Amino acid sequence: MRILLFSGKGGVGKTSLAAATGARLAQLGYRTLVMSIDPAHSLADCFDLETELFHTRTSDPTPLADRLSIQELNIQKEIGRHWQQISAYVTSVLRTTGIGGVQAEELAILPGMEELSAMMYINQYRREQRFDVVVLDAAPTAESMRFISMPTTLDWYMKHIFPFQRSLLKAVRPIANRVAPIELPPDNYFSNIRDLFEKLAGVDEIMEDPRVTSVRLVTNAEKMVVRETQRAFVYFSLHGLTVDAVLVNRLLPAEIRDSWFNEWHSSQERLLAEIEEYFAPVSVKRVPLFAHEVLGRARIEELAAALYPGEEDPAAALRTEKPYTFEKQNGLYEIRVHLPFATKGEIGLFKKNDELVVEVGTFRRHIGLPVSMAALVPSRARLEHRVLTVEMKEAQ
């Protein structure tokens, strides 16, 4: 099963491009699911379905055409399916503070519930081999980071905190419940957590396998949007996911030329050059601005034809090598960059603001640095087995 994760700043057109990708995959014969994991769902709206305001109809895979289904996670339904004991305990605690029943149930939706529910579905569909491709319409960038970091966070909690916490509370619960202002969580609360963790087993491996999962970043040719896309690229790389394409959406068609649009054309062309340079060698696709809203199957398929011309297959992995990775070895921070065709004499590198710039002949790669490394400078570098390793240290 292939997983294509569409992410980017809010409002750039992720949902439309994810929907168009799903439509094209179905046309090519793939059993395709487009799943929205953004709490503010708009996937059914994009297909112009007559659904309820909060999308209960599409909370399960809903067929739209031969080999094409969509799903929008409904957290209230997911609580009933997966989070019953956890939610019930949190709700009971909130009620002791005087919060009303309905409001307590709404507040009992904890951060991460939707992300983990989506991960469980991905794992379930992979095991069942129900779909050939799952297209994920992700939340804006910050929430997408939480989504991909969830398996690691939960794994750490289960290994380091969960056993101690469960054993401690089991020992003190009979006494503590007599004097504590609220009742401590019962053991079925922890059983629920254990069951959820088991349903996620292996999902981190498939998310980090570039032959299975590809991230596709959607951006617009606007400086603020491009900057966020660059940050997203850094953090997806930091979490071990491979970005294999950047989609620049809503570009003005060349034929639109007058004094009012000339400034926009100049700005977009300048930013397109920056995007091509920054993300190289990752593929950059250009998507035109349409004269109408992309709404409904017919217009989604029109967008799909522009996005994937000819026989182009959206399921193809455009890149399986991670462009770079961040490591920490013996207290030293390192950046490892794949340079398959470089030799030592032609490599140059320098620090520019919060980026490391690597030059190989006329080729230049910009590597945005995470916050933990942004203040460091390169101290030494070595090229071994086609991998450039740059050691970073604090500036003297």
JOCOR-V569981 format. One line per field, one symbol per residue. ss: DSSP state (h for helix, s for strand, l for the rest). A space follows every 10 residues. Layout:
BEGIN
ss: ???
END
This chain:
BEGIN
ss: lsssssssll lllhhhhhhh hhhhhhhlll lsssssllll llhhhhllll llllllllll lssssllsss ssllhhhhhh hhlhhhhhhh hhhhhhllll hhhhhhhlll llhhhhhhhh hhhhhhhhll llssssssss hhhhhhhhhh hhhhhhhhhh hhhhhhhhhh hhhhhhhhhl llllllhhhh hhhhhhhhhl llhhhhhlll llssssssss llhhhhhhhh hhhhhhhhll llssssssss slllllllhh hhhhhhhhhh hhhhhhhhhl llssssssll llllllhhhh hhhhhhhlll llllllllll lllssssssl lsssssssll lllhhhssss ssllssssss llssssssll hhhllsssss ssssllssss ssssll
END
